[in-house]
Amino acid sequence: MKPTLVEDLTWRGLIHQTTYKHIEDINKKGIVFYWGVDPSGDSLTVGHLAGALFAKRLIEGGHKAVLLVGGATGRIGDPDGKKQERNLLSEKVILSNVKNITSQYKKLFNSSITVVDNYSWFKNIPFLSFLRDVGKHVPMSKMLAREFIKTRLDDAEAGISYAEFSYSLMQGYDFVHLNRTKKVTLQICGSDQWGNSIAGVDLLRRLDAQEAHILSFPLVVNPTTGVKFGKTESGTVWLDEKKTSVYAFYQFWLNTPDEVVIQYLKIFTFLSREKIETLEQEKNAHPEKRESQKTLARLVTEVVHGKEKTASVIRITDILFNKQNKSLLKTKELTMLSKEVPIHIASKKETVVDCAVALHMVKSKNEGHTLYKQGGLVLSSTQDKKMFLLRKGKNTFALIRATALLKEVLH
């Protein structure tokens, strides 16, 4: 028997807090809800992906989504969780970021969705009107009670500006506007946005005597560092392949630790409970096979980048790391791989060892010759006759481009 929406969300650990007295109310279809992201960057991250997939689950449960890009709130910046004032982005950057995030919304959500930018209504509201018609109904005591406000006010050096102090008022009014114009009655958010979101519920009750609700999902955090999910030693993992390549994106998920891979399968995939529990059993019996990680990486990469590109990175990974014939690498796969590993353009008289030195794979020719004789430095051809793959050990790779005349020299 198929679980209800609430049963499924509960099993996946996706319900954190809610204003509903009876959470089962969301099993009833037809709720119009919204989820919003500020354009603080030019791309969504894997941290945002948890919220996007939460929204998709509600859509599959029969509800209608309104996706918001905070073109107005992004001009201020959410101060929650920040120890100091944010640097303001330029108008040009904000407009570009809004455009990019809107495109990513449409790519992630194949169903019919409504995308809105809150700048479209804030730009037409006079300052005095907003203070009189909205600000008059917001008690200062509630705003001052927010923990991050207390922290910032207690810090004489950091403090908080009036602009950032007003952020939650602006976000609260988003809910009011969307209720009036789109009949939105539910906001979904990460657990760190509960305070800002509840302000909208209170404001809507005070202004229009309307009942509305919040449903928050837990923040995904790195189990090792405790910081927000999606940060690595090399930086943030983005959904835009120009910022994080498809190959690097796939590898990020493939390297998921055993202790959290089942949790991530629940959050980031739509696999059934039965399938995930089967994968968990396989992981416990044969962790070395990493079937759970492979499944997670494949499914999430397909959602973000499509099946064709996902198939290519899986093929590259299998050829590089699973002792398959490197000559199977196709031209388009080499193009993808060239973004991940160093490339050396070989001159006429260079040998394999010369190339390894130039690529900083070995420190000297002596080291290179020794390694080459021991089989630790291996050159392989590819389907592109002018491109060669050089491998050092098990996990270090580089590409060498050479003319057809240099093939014999290189070999």
C-alpha positions in Angstrom: 0.0 0.0 0.0 1.4 3.4 -1.0 2.2 5.6 2.0 0.4 8.9 2.5 2.4 12.1 1.9 2.8 12.7 5.6 3.9 9.1 6.2 6.5 9.3 3.4 7.9 12.7 4.6 8.0 11.4 8.2 9.9 8.2 7.3 12.4 10.3 5.3 13.0 12.6 8.3 11.8 15.6 6.4 9.4 17.2 8.8 11.0 19.5 11.4 8.4 22.0 12.6 5.0 23.0 11.5 2.2 25.3 12.5 -0.5 22.7 11.6 -2.3 21.3 14.6 -2.9 18.2 12.6 0.0 17.5 10.1 -2.3 15.1 8.3 -4.0 18.2 6.8 -1.3 18.2 4.1 -2.6 14.8 2.8 -5.5 16.7 1.4 -4.7 17.8 -2.1 -4.9 21.3 -3.5 -2.8 23.4 -1.1 -1.0 26.3 -2.8 2.5 26.7 -1.2 5.6 28.7 -1.8 9.3 28.2 -1.4 11.8 31.0 -1.9 15.5 31.6 -2.5 17.4 34.9 -2.4 19.7 35.6 -5.4 22.8 35.9 -3.2 24.7 33.8 -5.8 24.4 33.1 -9.5 23.4 29.5 -9.0 21.6 27.3 -6.6 23.7 24.9 -4.5 23.2 21.3 -3.4 22.1 22.8 -0.1 19.1 24.4 -2.0 18.5 21.0 -3.7 17.0 19.6 -0.5 14.3 22.3 -0.5 13.6 22.0 -4.2 13.1 18.2 -3.9 10.9 18.8 -0.8 8.8 21.1 -3.0 8.6 18.4 -5.7 7.3 15.9 -3.1 4.5 18.2 -2.3 3.7 18.7 -6.0 3.6 14.9 -6.4 1.3 14.9 -3.4 -1.2 17.0 -5.3 -0.3 20.5 -4.2 0.6 23.6 -6.3 3.9 25.4 -6.1 4.8 29.0 -6.3 8.6 29.4 -6.5 9.9 32.8 -5.4 13.2 34.5 -6.3 14.0 37.3 -3.8 15.0 40.1 -6.1 13.9 42.5 -3.4 15.0 40.7 -0.2 18.2 39.9 -2.0 19.0 43.6 -2.2 19.2 43.5 1.6 20.4 40.0 2.5 19.1 37.7 5.2 21.0 38.5 8.4 20.0 35.3 10.2 23.1 33.3 11.0 25.5 36.0 10.0 27.8 37.6 12.5 28.3 40.7 10.4 26.5 42.8 7.8 26.4 41.3 4.3 28.1 43.1 1.5 25.4 44.5 -0.8 25.3 43.2 -4.4 25.0 45.6 -7.3 21.8 45.9 -9.2 23.4 44.3 -12.3 24.6 41.3 -10.3 21.2 40.8 -8.7 19.3 40.9 -12.0 21.7 38.4 -13.5 21.4 36.1 -10.5 17.6 36.3 -10.6 17.7 35.3 -14.2 20.0 32.3 -13.6 18.0 31.0 -10.6 14.7 31.3 -12.5 16.2 29.2 -15.3 17.3 26.6 -12.7 13.9 26.5 -11.2 12.4 25.7 -14.6 15.0 23.1 -15.3 14.4 21.3 -12.0 10.7 21.4 -12.1 9.2 19.7 -15.1 5.7 20.2 -14.0 3.7 23.4 -14.4 5.0 25.9 -11.8 4.6 29.6 -11.1 7.8 31.6 -10.6 7.7 35.1 -9.0 10.2 37.7 -8.1 9.3 39.7 -5.0 11.0 42.8 -6.5 7.9 43.0 -8.8 5.7 44.1 -5.9 8.1 45.8 -3.6 9.3 48.2 -6.3 5.8 49.7 -6.4 5.3 50.2 -2.7 6.1 53.7 -1.3 8.2 53.7 1.8 5.6 55.6 3.9 2.8 53.3 2.8 4.8 50.2 3.8 5.6 51.6 7.2 2.0 52.7 7.8 0.1 49.7 6.2 2.5 46.9 7.1 5.1 48.0 9.7 2.4 49.4 12.0 1.2 45.8 12.5 4.5 44.2 13.5 5.4 44.3 17.2 9.0 45.3 17.9 9.1 42.9 20.9 8.8 39.9 18.6 11.5 41.1 16.3 13.9 41.9 19.1 13.3 38.5 20.7 15.0 36.8 17.7 18.2 35.1 18.9 20.4 36.4 16.0 19.1 40.0 16.6 20.1 39.7 20.3 23.5 38.4 19.3 24.1 41.1 16.8 22.9 43.9 19.1 25.1 42.7 21.9 28.1 42.9 19.6 29.2 46.6 19.8 31.4 46.3 16.7 29.0 44.3 14.4 25.6 45.5 15.5 22.8 45.3 12.9 21.6 47.9 10.4 18.0 49.0 10.0 18.0 47.4 6.5 18.9 43.9 7.8 16.7 44.4 10.8 13.8 44.9 8.4 14.5 41.7 6.4 12.0 39.5 8.2 9.3 42.2 7.8 9.9 42.1 4.0 9.8 38.3 3.9 6.7 38.3 6.0 5.0 40.6 3.6 5.9 38.2 0.7 3.5 35.7 2.4 0.8 38.4 2.6 1.1 39.3 -1.1 1.2 35.7 -2.3 -1.9 34.9 -0.2 -3.7 37.9 -1.7 -2.7 37.3 -5.3 -2.0 33.5 -5.6 -4.1 32.1 -2.7 -0.9 30.7 -1.1 -1.6 29.3 2.4 1.6 27.4 3.1 5.3 28.3 3.1 7.9 25.6 3.2 11.4 26.4 4.4 14.6 25.1 6.0 14.6 25.0 9.7 16.9 28.0 9.9 14.2 30.1 8.2 11.5 29.3 10.8 11.7 32.7 12.5 11.4 34.7 9.2 8.6 32.4 8.0 6.5 32.6 11.2 6.6 36.4 10.8 4.6 36.0 7.6 1.9 33.8 9.3 1.5 36.4 12.1 1.4 39.3 9.7 -1.2 37.7 7.5 -3.4 37.1 10.5 -3.0 40.7 11.7 -3.6 42.3 8.3 -6.2 40.1 6.7 -7.4 37.7 9.4 -6.2 34.8 7.2 -4.9 31.5 8.5 -1.7 30.3 7.0 0.9 27.7 7.9 4.6 26.9 7.8 6.2 23.5 7.2 9.9 23.3 7.7 12.4 20.6 6.9 15.7 19.9 8.7 18.9 21.5 7.4 21.3 18.9 6.0 24.7 19.3 7.6 28.1 17.9 7.0 28.4 15.0 9.6 32.2 15.8 10.0 32.2 19.6 10.2 28.7 20.3 11.3 28.4 23.1 8.7 25.6 23.5 6.1 25.6 20.7 3.5 27.3 21.4 0.2 30.6 22.8 1.3 33.8 20.9 0.4 37.5 21.6 0.8 37.5 23.0 -2.7 34.4 25.2 -2.1 30.7 25.1 -2.7 29.0 22.5 -4.8 26.8 24.3 -7.3 24.0 23.1 -9.6 25.4 25.1 -12.5 27.8 22.9 -14.4 29.9 26.0 -15.3 30.7 26.4 -11.6 30.7 22.7 -10.6 31.3 20.3 -13.5 29.0 17.4 -14.0 31.9 15.0 -13.3 32.8 16.8 -10.0 29.1 16.9 -9.1 28.8 13.2 -9.6 32.0 12.5 -7.7 30.7 14.6 -4.8 27.8 12.3 -4.3 29.8 9.2 -5.0 32.1 10.1 -2.1 29.3 10.2 0.4 30.3 8.6 3.7 28.7 5.3 4.6 27.2 6.7 7.8 25.0 9.2 5.9 24.4 7.7 2.5 21.0 6.1 3.5 19.9 9.4 5.0 20.8 11.2 1.7 19.0 8.6 -0.4 15.9 9.4 1.6 16.3 13.2 1.2 17.6 13.5 -2.3 16.0 10.7 -4.2 12.4 9.5 -4.9 13.3 5.8 -4.3 10.7 3.8 -2.4 11.1 2.8 1.2 11.5 -0.8 0.1 14.3 0.0 -2.4 16.2 2.1 0.1 15.9 -0.5 2.8 17.3 -3.1 0.3 20.2 -0.8 -0.5 20.8 -0.4 3.3 21.0 -4.2 3.7 23.4 -4.4 0.8 25.5 -1.6 2.2 25.7 -3.4 5.6 26.6 -6.7 4.0 29.0 -5.4 1.3 30.1 -1.8 2.0 33.0 -2.2 -0.4 30.7 -2.4 -3.4 29.3 1.1 -2.6 26.0 0.4 -4.4 24.2 3.0 -2.2 26.7 5.7 -3.2 26.5 4.7 -6.9 22.7 4.8 -6.8 22.7 8.2 -5.0 25.2 9.8 -7.4 23.4 8.5 -10.5 19.9 9.6 -9.5 20.8 13.1 -8.1 23.0 13.8 -11.1 20.2 12.8 -13.5 17.8 15.2 -11.7 20.2 18.1 -12.0 22.0 17.4 -15.3 20.0 14.9 -17.2 20.5 11.2 -18.1 22.8 11.7 -21.1 25.5 13.7 -19.2 25.1 11.4 -16.2 25.7 8.3 -18.3 28.9 10.0 -19.7 30.4 10.7 -16.2 29.5 7.2 -15.0 31.3 5.8 -18.1 34.3 8.0 -17.5 34.5 6.9 -13.8 34.2 3.3 -14.7 36.9 3.5 -17.3 39.3 5.5 -15.1 38.9 3.6 -11.8 37.6 0.1 -12.7 40.5 -1.2 -14.8 38.6 -0.9 -18.1 40.4 -0.3 -21.4 41.2 3.5 -21.4 41.0 3.4 -25.2 37.3 3.3 -24.9 37.2 7.0 -23.9 35.2 8.9 -26.6 35.9 12.4 -27.8 33.0 14.0 -25.9 34.1 12.2 -22.8 37.6 13.5 -23.2 36.2 17.0 -23.5 34.4 16.5 -20.2 37.5 14.9 -18.6 39.7 17.8 -19.8 37.9 20.1 -17.4 38.9 17.9 -14.5 42.6 16.9 -15.1 45.7 18.7 -16.3 46.5 18.8 -20.0 49.9 18.9 -21.6 50.6 19.8 -25.2 53.6 17.5 -26.1 56.4 18.9 -28.2 58.1 16.9 -30.9 60.8 15.1 -28.8 59.1 14.7 -25.5 58.8 11.2 -24.0 56.2 9.9 -21.5 58.6 10.8 -18.7 59.1 14.3 -20.0 55.4 14.8 -20.1 55.0 13.5 -16.5 57.6 16.0 -15.3 55.9 18.8 -17.2 52.6 17.8 -15.6 54.2 17.7 -12.1 53.2 14.1 -11.7 56.8 13.3 -10.9 59.5 15.5 -9.5 62.3 14.4 -11.8 63.1 12.3 -14.8 64.9 9.7 -12.6 61.7 9.3 -10.5 59.7 9.1 -13.7 61.9 6.5 -15.3 61.7 4.3 -12.2 58.0 4.7 -11.9 57.5 3.9 -15.6 59.6 0.7 -15.4 57.6 -0.4 -12.3 54.3 0.1 -14.1 53.3 3.0 -11.9 53.2 5.4 -14.9 51.0 4.2 -17.7 50.1 5.8 -21.1 46.9 4.8 -22.8 45.5 5.8 -26.2 41.9 6.9 -26.6 39.4 7.1 -29.5 40.8 10.5 -30.3 44.1 9.5 -32.0 45.8 12.8 -30.9 44.8 12.5 -27.2 46.4 10.2 -24.7 45.6 9.4 -21.0 48.5 9.3 -18.6 47.9 7.6 -15.2 50.1 7.7 -12.2 49.3 5.0 -9.6 45.6 4.4 -9.2 43.9 7.8 -8.9 46.1 10.4 -10.6 45.4 11.3 -14.3 46.4 13.7 -16.9 45.8 14.2 -20.7 48.5 14.6 -23.3 47.7 16.1 -26.7 50.1 15.1 -29.4 50.2 15.0 -33.2 50.0 11.7 -35.0 53.8 12.0 -35.7 54.5 11.9 -32.0 52.7 8.7 -31.3 55.8 6.5 -31.6 57.9 8.8 -29.5 55.2 8.9 -26.7 54.8 5.1 -26.8 
